[in-house]
Amino acid sequence: MKIVNSLSGGKSSSYIAINYPAEYNVFSLVRTNDKSCLYPDAKVRQIVSDLIGCEFVGTTEQDAIIKIMLQLSEKINIDWITGEAFEDIINGSWNKGKNGSHYLPNQMVRYCTTHLKMYPIFEYWKQNINEVCEMRIGFRKGEERRQENMLAKLNKNGNEEIKIVVGKRGTKNKWGMVEWRKPSFPLIDNAIDNKEIQSYWSKNTDIDFPKGYYNNCVGCFHRSPLFLNKMHQEHPKKIEWFAKQEEKNKPNTFRKDVNFKQIINFAPQSEINFEDFDECDSGFCGL
């Protein structure tokens, strides 16, 4: 069975990439074509464009993820892939409501992860592997609950299935399930926890993880409103991108309890640091 390391740009998956060699290392980049989120270095934009095979304007993730993945690419071979731009996913014809607005991904229907991460990785798998593979997931010791949630979704063969278009029924898509990967958890299996991961990267400083770094989209709606407000202080244009999507697609919002315009206008009573939040606030996705 072939082995794939699925990389997110975070410390855990980067640790796996360095310490658990695999036949394939794959990183799926979340893109936006909105120039308000323009990556500031034109030379790096061209490098990334060449790696993904299409124009790279910017990302709704922290810009630091680009630097991290380029540094990691100097150590191991990484295949960079990407799907459609985030706003193109939102504005897809399949996603249009009766009033003409588009449904936004939310806490109940997280189609952004499916379309921006899972489908690009699946397409890569289909082109390069096309048989059930072992795919390593960066859950650490202490995150067994997340592991259990993923394992509960596996089929009777212990493999994960993905829903894709397998043909046409008249003018409509015919959907089917395809077995494609068997998740494995080397950090849990080897009792490697967050403390050990942090210790490793404090000694191996050639990968420049900035202080307070959290991977995945800066506006991930699984994060707490206070965390997102802090993100707006650090990355105002990116959080404003999320507010812009809500404005375009009223009355749809990313969250039920609060919209991004309200989040931007929060006025915390005291200074908040990223270290004040735990992993449940970070919004990370298990790929």
C-alpha positions in Angstrom: 0.0 0.0 0.0 1.4 3.4 -1.0 1.9 6.0 1.7 0.9 9.7 1.5 1.7 12.5 3.9 -1.1 15.1 3.6 0.4 18.4 4.6 -1.4 21.5 5.9 1.5 23.8 6.7 1.1 23.3 10.5 3.7 22.0 12.9 2.2 18.5 13.3 1.9 17.6 9.6 5.3 19.2 9.0 6.8 17.0 11.8 5.3 14.0 10.1 6.7 15.0 6.7 10.3 15.3 8.2 10.2 12.3 10.5 8.0 9.8 8.6 9.1 9.7 5.0 6.5 8.8 2.4 6.3 8.1 -1.3 4.1 11.2 -1.7 3.9 14.5 0.1 1.0 16.6 -1.0 -0.1 20.1 0.0 -3.4 21.6 -1.1 -3.3 25.4 -1.3 -6.5 27.4 -0.6 -6.6 30.3 -3.1 -8.4 33.5 -3.6 -8.4 35.7 -6.7 -9.4 38.8 -4.7 -6.5 41.2 -5.0 -7.4 42.7 -1.6 -5.7 39.5 -0.3 -2.7 39.8 -2.7 0.4 38.0 -1.6 2.9 40.8 -1.2 6.0 39.3 -2.9 5.6 39.2 -6.7 8.6 36.8 -7.0 7.1 34.3 -4.6 3.7 34.6 -6.3 5.3 33.5 -9.5 7.1 30.6 -7.8 3.8 29.4 -6.3 2.0 29.9 -9.6 4.6 27.6 -11.3 4.2 25.0 -8.6 0.4 24.8 -8.8 0.0 25.3 -12.5 -2.2 28.4 -12.4 -2.0 32.0 -11.3 -1.6 32.5 -7.6 -3.0 35.8 -6.4 -3.3 35.2 -2.6 -4.7 32.9 0.0 -7.4 33.2 2.7 -4.9 31.4 5.0 -2.1 33.3 6.7 0.6 34.3 4.2 3.1 32.6 6.5 1.9 29.3 5.2 3.5 30.0 1.8 6.9 30.6 3.4 6.6 27.6 5.6 5.8 25.3 2.7 8.5 26.7 0.5 11.0 26.1 3.3 9.7 22.6 3.9 10.0 22.0 0.1 13.8 22.5 0.4 14.0 19.5 2.7 11.5 17.1 1.0 9.8 16.8 -2.3 6.2 18.2 -2.0 3.6 18.2 -4.7 1.6 21.5 -4.5 -2.0 21.3 -5.7 -5.0 23.5 -5.7 -8.7 23.5 -6.5 -10.9 26.4 -7.6 -10.5 29.8 -5.9 -12.6 30.1 -2.7 -15.0 32.7 -4.1 -15.5 30.5 -7.2 -16.5 27.6 -5.0 -19.0 29.9 -3.2 -20.4 31.3 -6.5 -20.7 27.9 -8.2 -24.0 27.3 -10.1 -24.6 24.2 -8.0 -24.7 26.4 -4.9 -27.4 29.0 -5.9 -30.5 29.6 -3.8 -33.9 30.6 -5.0 -33.3 34.2 -4.2 -30.1 34.3 -6.4 -27.7 34.3 -3.5 -25.3 31.5 -2.8 -25.1 29.3 0.3 -22.0 30.0 2.4 -20.2 27.1 4.1 -21.1 27.0 7.7 -20.7 24.9 10.9 -23.2 22.4 9.7 -22.2 22.1 6.0 -18.4 22.7 5.7 -18.2 22.3 2.0 -15.2 24.6 1.8 -13.0 21.8 3.3 -14.4 19.3 0.8 -13.9 21.5 -2.3 -10.8 23.3 -1.3 -8.8 20.5 0.3 -10.4 17.1 -0.1 -11.4 17.1 -3.8 -8.0 18.5 -5.0 -6.2 15.8 -3.0 -8.6 13.2 -4.3 -7.9 14.3 -7.9 -4.2 14.1 -7.2 -4.7 10.6 -5.8 -6.7 9.5 -8.9 -4.0 10.8 -11.3 -1.0 9.5 -9.4 -2.1 6.5 -7.2 -5.6 5.3 -8.0 -5.7 2.6 -5.4 -6.4 2.6 -1.7 -3.4 4.2 0.0 -2.4 4.9 3.6 -2.7 8.6 4.3 -1.1 10.0 7.4 -3.2 12.4 9.5 -1.5 14.8 11.9 -3.6 14.1 15.1 -1.4 14.1 18.2 -1.5 12.2 21.4 -4.3 13.9 23.3 -6.4 14.2 20.2 -7.8 10.6 20.3 -11.4 12.0 20.2 -10.7 13.4 16.7 -9.1 10.1 15.7 -12.2 8.3 16.9 -14.5 10.6 14.9 -12.6 9.9 11.8 -12.4 6.2 12.3 -16.2 6.1 12.9 -16.7 7.2 9.3 -14.7 4.4 7.7 -16.4 1.6 5.8 -16.3 -2.1 6.7 -12.9 -2.4 5.0 -11.5 0.3 7.3 -11.2 2.7 4.4 -12.5 6.1 3.8 -14.9 6.8 0.9 -15.5 10.0 -0.9 -18.6 11.1 -2.8 -17.9 12.1 -6.4 -19.7 12.3 -9.8 -19.4 8.9 -11.5 -21.5 9.6 -14.5 -24.8 11.2 -15.8 -28.4 10.3 -15.4 -30.0 12.3 -18.2 -28.9 15.8 -17.6 -28.2 15.3 -13.9 -25.0 14.1 -12.3 -24.9 10.5 -11.0 -23.1 10.3 -7.7 -21.2 7.4 -6.2 -18.8 6.5 -3.4 -15.1 5.6 -4.0 -12.8 4.0 -1.5 -9.5 5.9 -1.6 -7.6 6.1 1.6 -6.9 4.4 4.9 -6.1 7.0 7.6 -3.2 6.4 9.9 -2.1 8.4 12.9 1.7 8.0 13.5 1.8 10.7 16.2 -0.9 9.0 18.3 0.6 5.6 17.7 4.0 6.8 18.9 2.7 8.9 21.8 3.9 12.2 20.4 2.0 15.1 22.0 1.9 18.8 21.4 4.7 19.5 23.9 7.0 17.2 22.0 6.0 18.8 18.6 6.7 22.3 20.1 10.0 21.2 21.5 11.1 19.7 18.2 10.4 23.0 16.3 12.0 25.1 19.0 15.3 23.2 18.2 14.8 23.0 14.4 14.4 26.7 13.6 15.0 26.4 9.8 11.3 26.2 9.3 10.0 29.6 10.3 6.7 29.1 12.2 5.7 32.6 13.4 4.5 33.1 17.0 0.8 32.7 17.3 0.6 30.8 14.0 -2.5 28.9 13.2 -3.0 27.2 9.9 -6.2 27.0 7.8 -8.3 29.9 6.8 -7.9 33.0 9.0 -11.7 33.3 9.0 -12.6 29.7 9.8 -16.1 29.8 11.2 -15.3 27.1 13.7 -13.2 29.6 15.6 -14.6 31.7 18.4 -15.7 35.3 17.6 -13.0 36.7 19.9 -10.4 34.7 18.1 -11.7 35.9 14.7 -11.6 39.5 16.0 -8.0 39.0 17.0 -7.4 37.6 13.5 -8.9 40.8 12.0 -6.4 42.8 14.0 -3.6 40.7 12.5 -5.0 40.1 9.0 -7.7 42.8 8.3 -8.0 42.3 4.6 -8.5 38.6 4.9 -11.2 38.8 7.5 -12.9 41.6 5.5 -12.9 39.1 2.6 -15.3 36.9 4.7 -17.4 39.9 5.5 -17.6 40.7 1.8 -18.9 37.2 0.9 -21.7 37.6 3.5 -22.6 41.0 2.1 -22.8 39.6 -1.4 -24.9 36.6 -0.4 -27.4 38.0 2.0 -29.1 36.7 4.1 -26.6 33.8 4.2 -23.8 33.9 6.7 -20.9 31.7 7.8 -22.2 31.5 11.3 -25.7 31.6 12.9 -24.8 33.6 16.0 -22.8 36.5 14.5 -21.7 37.8 11.2 -18.3 38.9 10.2 -19.2 42.6 10.1 -20.1 42.3 13.8 -17.0 40.4 14.5 -14.9 43.1 13.0 -16.6 45.7 15.2 -16.1 43.9 18.4 -14.2 45.9 21.0 -12.5 43.5 23.5 -12.2 45.0 27.0 -8.6 43.8 27.4 -5.7 42.8 25.1 -6.0 39.3 23.9 -3.1 37.1 22.7 -3.3 34.0 20.5 -1.8 32.1 23.4 -5.1 32.7 25.3 -6.9 30.3 23.0 -6.7 26.5 23.0 -6.8 24.1 20.0 -10.6 24.1 20.0 -10.5 27.7 18.9 -8.0 27.2 16.1 -10.4 25.9 13.6 -8.0 23.3 12.2 -9.2 20.6 9.8 -8.2 17.0 9.8 -7.3 16.0 6.3 
